[in-house]
Amino acid sequence: MPLGQDGPSWKKRIEDIQRIYDFRDVLGTGAFSEVVLAEEKATRKLVAIKCIAKKALEGKETSIENEIAVLHKIKHPNIVALDDIYESGTHLYLIMQLVSGGELFDRIVEKGFYTERDASALIRQILDAVKYLHDMGIVHRDLKPENLLYYSMDEDSKIMISDFGLSKIEGCGSVMSTACGTPGYVAPEVLAQKPYSKAVDCWSIGVIAYILLCGYPPFYDENDAKLFEQILQAEYEFDSPYWDDISDSAKDFIQHLMEKDPGKRFTCEQALQHPWIAGDTALDKNIHQSVSEQIKKNFAKSKWKQAFNATAVVRHMRKLQLGTSQDVPGQTTPTSPSERLVGGTSNGSECGHPPTSRAQRLPPD
């Protein structure tokens, strides 16, 4: 249905969104949208608003309608929430939960102590959220570290899944076969252009778990064709010395998720029951130095897509604490790795190349 026609009842019509929200700073931009930090006038609650120009979406309406349908359907503590939707004659406005705790990799690098048990706890949260999605009949299709954000800067803050631009609601008898996602995290059956299912998300979680334990991705090659061949064959290794101090249980867990045959691959429910998640096999040895060094080498900040201006949020939070909402003009650029923020999704309308590939990994010495 073309945007602007009578749509689902959960879209609220409005001609001037700034009657309800004060726009503060631009947090980021996408191909068809802009994300802004805003304050609800009535409650002074900070939110992130994704402003989508309808004109830029002409001919691509299905993509954003799908994203909205998915976001409207889900509510989970580990998934960035869609609070409201407004529609004017020219724009759609997605009112998103504000997530300001920084990216997954940033927080790991900043820690002084990091263990397998920490990685296990992170993966358990991701599995809980993805199991919820799968139970709702939703496949994310683009799980990757950039879409994993901390809710706040609190030490024990929860991890949040964002970006549902490529997600898909499974229909009765429907078959997914569109080759999309980020190549470094995508399952073999997707690259092979075969019909696929929820199992693609479980593969991606396996890739993320691998990176969390060593700091570099499981597949790499200077040549994309060779990179894809490695993924198609599920050819990866637990390289020495980076994996020497990692438990056999962790390796077994990853192998069950990164199983080439999707029919034999662990489901989220099975993964949640694995001893590395549900038991006490995850080790407490500090692996921070090795993992953080590899993350910094292989996931350079300059290569990540969708760099958001989180300094604006930090600045505005401080103003609220001082009892003033006076706006400070001008925009700033993030000054530390933790100052990364997103309120929901990137544009997600096209299948892009990865921000990093294993080709950029420094091979083991």
C-alpha positions in Angstrom: 0.0 0.0 0.0 1.5 3.4 -0.9 2.4 5.5 2.1 0.0 8.2 2.9 -3.1 6.1 2.2 -5.3 4.8 5.0 -3.0 2.3 6.7 -3.2 0.3 10.0 -5.0 2.0 12.8 -1.8 2.2 14.9 -0.5 5.0 12.7 -1.5 8.4 14.2 -2.1 11.3 11.8 -0.3 14.5 12.6 0.7 17.5 10.5 3.4 18.9 12.8 5.3 16.4 14.9 7.1 19.2 16.7 3.9 20.1 18.4 4.5 17.0 20.6 8.3 16.7 20.5 11.2 19.2 20.8 13.8 18.1 18.3 17.3 18.4 19.8 20.1 17.0 17.7 20.6 14.8 14.6 21.9 11.4 15.8 22.4 9.9 12.4 21.2 9.7 8.8 20.3 6.8 6.4 19.4 6.6 2.8 15.8 7.4 3.4 15.7 8.7 6.9 17.1 10.8 9.7 17.3 9.9 13.4 16.9 12.7 15.8 17.2 13.0 19.6 13.9 14.5 20.8 12.1 15.4 24.1 8.4 14.7 24.5 7.0 18.1 25.7 4.4 16.6 28.0 6.7 14.3 29.9 10.2 15.5 29.1 11.0 11.9 28.2 14.0 11.6 25.7 13.3 9.4 22.7 14.9 8.8 19.3 12.7 9.6 16.3 13.3 8.1 13.0 12.0 10.6 10.4 11.3 8.9 7.1 10.5 11.1 4.0 7.8 9.5 1.9 9.1 11.0 -1.3 12.4 9.3 -0.9 10.6 5.9 -0.4 8.6 6.0 -3.6 8.7 2.5 -5.0 10.2 1.1 -1.8 7.2 1.4 0.5 7.1 -2.3 1.2 10.4 -2.3 3.0 9.5 0.3 5.6 6.0 -1.1 6.0 7.5 -4.4 6.8 9.9 -2.9 9.3 7.1 -1.1 11.0 4.9 -4.2 11.1 7.7 -6.1 12.8 8.5 -3.4 15.3 4.8 -2.9 16.2 4.5 -6.6 16.9 7.3 -7.1 19.3 7.9 -6.2 22.9 10.9 -7.7 24.7 13.4 -6.3 27.3 16.3 -7.1 25.0 14.8 -5.5 21.9 14.7 -1.8 21.1 11.1 -0.8 21.4 8.9 1.1 19.0 6.8 3.4 21.3 4.6 5.1 18.7 4.1 5.9 15.0 3.0 9.2 13.5 2.3 10.0 9.9 2.0 13.3 8.2 1.4 14.1 4.5 5.2 14.0 3.9 6.8 11.9 6.6 6.5 8.8 8.8 7.9 9.2 12.3 8.9 6.2 14.3 9.2 7.0 18.0 11.9 4.7 19.3 13.2 3.8 22.8 16.4 5.7 23.4 19.4 3.4 23.8 22.5 5.2 25.0 24.9 2.7 26.5 27.2 2.2 23.5 28.0 -0.7 21.2 28.9 -4.2 22.3 32.5 -4.1 21.1 33.1 -0.7 22.6 32.1 -1.8 26.0 34.2 -5.0 25.9 37.3 -2.9 24.9 36.7 -0.5 27.8 36.4 -3.3 30.4 39.5 -4.2 32.4 38.2 -7.7 33.0 36.4 -9.9 30.6 35.8 -13.7 30.7 34.0 -16.5 28.9 31.3 -16.2 31.5 30.8 -12.6 30.5 30.5 -13.7 26.8 28.1 -16.5 27.8 25.8 -14.0 29.7 25.8 -11.7 26.6 24.9 -14.6 24.2 22.2 -15.8 26.6 20.4 -12.4 26.4 20.7 -12.5 22.6 19.3 -16.0 22.5 16.4 -15.1 24.7 15.5 -12.2 22.5 15.9 -14.2 19.2 13.9 -17.1 20.6 11.1 -14.6 21.4 11.3 -13.3 17.8 11.2 -16.9 16.4 8.2 -17.8 18.6 6.5 -14.7 17.2 7.2 -16.0 13.7 9.9 -13.3 13.0 13.3 -13.8 11.5 15.8 -11.0 12.0 18.0 -11.9 9.0 20.8 -9.4 9.8 22.1 -10.1 13.3 25.6 -8.6 13.7 27.6 -6.8 16.5 26.6 -3.3 15.2 23.0 -4.2 15.9 23.8 -5.1 19.6 23.7 -2.1 21.9 23.7 -1.5 25.6 20.6 0.1 27.1 22.6 2.4 29.4 26.1 3.0 30.8 25.3 1.0 34.0 27.8 -1.7 34.7 25.2 -4.5 34.4 23.2 -2.9 31.7 21.3 -5.2 29.4 22.1 -5.8 25.7 19.5 -4.7 23.1 18.9 -5.9 19.6 18.2 -3.1 17.0 17.7 -2.7 13.3 14.8 -4.7 11.8 15.0 -3.3 8.3 15.7 -6.8 6.9 13.5 -8.8 9.2 10.7 -10.9 7.9 7.4 -12.2 9.4 6.9 -15.8 8.3 3.6 -16.4 6.7 1.8 -19.7 6.4 3.6 -21.7 3.8 5.9 -18.8 2.9 9.4 -19.5 1.8 12.3 -17.1 2.3 15.0 -17.1 -0.4 16.1 -13.5 -0.8 19.9 -13.2 -0.5 20.3 -10.4 2.1 22.2 -9.7 5.2 25.8 -8.8 6.0 28.1 -11.4 4.3 30.4 -12.0 7.2 27.5 -13.1 9.4 25.2 -14.7 6.9 24.4 -18.4 6.8 25.6 -20.7 4.0 22.1 -21.4 2.8 21.5 -17.7 2.2 24.7 -17.4 0.1 23.7 -20.6 -1.8 20.4 -18.8 -2.6 18.5 -21.8 -1.1 15.2 -21.5 0.8 16.0 -20.7 4.4 14.3 -20.3 7.8 14.9 -19.1 11.4 18.1 -21.2 11.5 19.9 -18.3 9.7 19.7 -16.2 12.9 21.2 -19.1 14.9 24.2 -19.2 12.6 24.7 -15.5 13.0 24.6 -15.9 16.8 27.3 -18.5 16.4 29.5 -16.1 14.5 29.0 -13.4 17.2 29.9 -15.9 19.9 33.1 -16.8 18.0 34.1 -13.1 17.8 33.2 -12.5 21.5 35.8 -15.1 22.5 38.7 -14.2 20.2 38.1 -10.7 18.8 38.2 -11.6 15.1 35.6 -13.1 12.7 35.6 -16.8 11.8 35.8 -16.2 8.0 38.3 -14.0 6.1 39.9 -13.6 2.7 41.1 -10.8 0.6 38.9 -12.1 -2.2 35.1 -12.0 -1.7 34.5 -15.1 -3.7 36.9 -17.0 -1.5 35.3 -15.5 1.6 31.9 -16.7 0.4 33.3 -20.2 -0.4 34.6 -20.5 3.2 31.2 -19.6 4.5 29.4 -22.0 2.1 31.7 -24.8 3.3 31.6 -23.7 7.0 35.4 -23.6 7.0 36.7 -22.0 10.1 39.3 -22.8 12.8 39.9 -22.2 16.5 43.4 -20.7 15.9 46.2 -21.0 18.3 47.2 -19.2 20.5 43.9 -17.2 20.6 41.7 -20.2 21.4 44.2 -22.1 23.6 42.6 -20.9 26.8 39.0 -21.2 25.7 37.0 -24.1 27.0 36.0 -27.1 24.9 32.4 -26.4 25.9 32.5 -22.9 24.3 33.9 -24.5 21.1 31.2 -27.2 21.1 28.5 -24.5 21.5 29.8 -22.6 18.5 30.1 -25.7 16.4 26.5 -26.5 17.0 25.3 -23.1 16.0 27.7 -22.8 13.0 26.6 -26.1 11.6 26.6 -26.1 7.8 23.4 -28.1 7.6 20.6 -25.9 8.9 18.6 -29.0 9.8 21.3 -30.1 12.2 22.0 -26.6 13.5 21.0 -25.7 17.1 17.7 -23.8 17.6 17.7 -21.0 20.1 15.9 -23.3 22.6 18.6 -26.0 22.2 21.4 -23.4 22.5 19.8 -22.0 25.7 20.1 -25.5 27.2 23.7 -26.0 26.3 26.0 -26.3 29.4 28.0 -23.2 28.2 24.9 -21.1 28.6 22.8 -23.0 31.2 25.5 -24.7 33.1 28.8 -23.7 34.7 31.3 -24.7 31.9 32.1 -21.1 30.9 35.5 -20.2 32.3 36.3 -17.3 34.6 39.8 -16.6 33.2 40.4 -13.0 32.1 40.7 -12.9 28.3 40.3 -9.2 28.0 43.8 -8.3 26.7 43.8 -10.7 23.8 40.1 -10.2 22.8 40.2 -6.4 23.1 43.5 -6.1 21.1 41.9 -8.2 18.2 38.7 -6.2 18.3 40.6 -3.0 17.9 42.6 -4.4 15.0 39.7 -6.0 13.2 36.7 -3.7 13.9 38.1 -0.2 13.3 35.5 2.4 14.3 36.0 4.3 11.0 34.8 1.3 9.1 31.5 0.9 11.0 28.3 2.1 9.3 25.8 4.5 11.0 28.0 6.5 13.3 25.6 8.3 15.6 26.1 11.5 17.5 25.6 10.3 21.1 27.5 13.3 22.6 24.2 15.2 22.1 22.4 12.8 24.4 25.1 13.0 27.1 25.1 16.8 26.9 21.3 16.9 27.1 21.2 14.5 30.0 23.6 16.8 31.9 21.4 19.8 31.2 18.3 18.0 32.6 20.3 17.1 35.7 21.1 20.8 36.2 17.4 21.6 35.9 17.5 23.4 32.5 16.3 22.4 29.1 18.0 25.3 27.4 19.3 24.0 24.0 22.9 24.3 23.2 23.4 25.1 19.5 25.7 23.3 17.2 26.5 19.6 16.7 29.3 17.6 18.1 31.1 14.5 17.1 31.5 11.5 19.4 34.7 11.8 21.4 35.0 8.4 22.9 34.1 4.8 21.7 31.3 4.6 24.3 29.5 7.7 22.9 27.6 5.7 20.3 23.8 5.7 20.3 20.9 4.5 18.2 17.2 4.7 18.9 15.9 1.8 16.8 17.0 1.0 13.3 19.2 2.1 10.5 17.6 2.3 7.1 18.1 -1.4 6.4 16.4 -1.2 3.1 19.2 -2.8 1.1 21.6 -5.7 1.6 24.9 -4.2 2.2 28.5 -5.3 2.5 29.9 -5.8 6.0 31.6 -3.0 7.8 34.4 -5.3 8.4 35.4 -8.6 6.8 37.7 -11.3 7.9 40.0 -10.0 5.1 40.8 -7.1 7.4 41.7 -9.4 10.3 45.4 -9.5 11.1 46.3 -13.2 10.7 47.7 -14.9 13.9 51.4 -14.4 14.4 
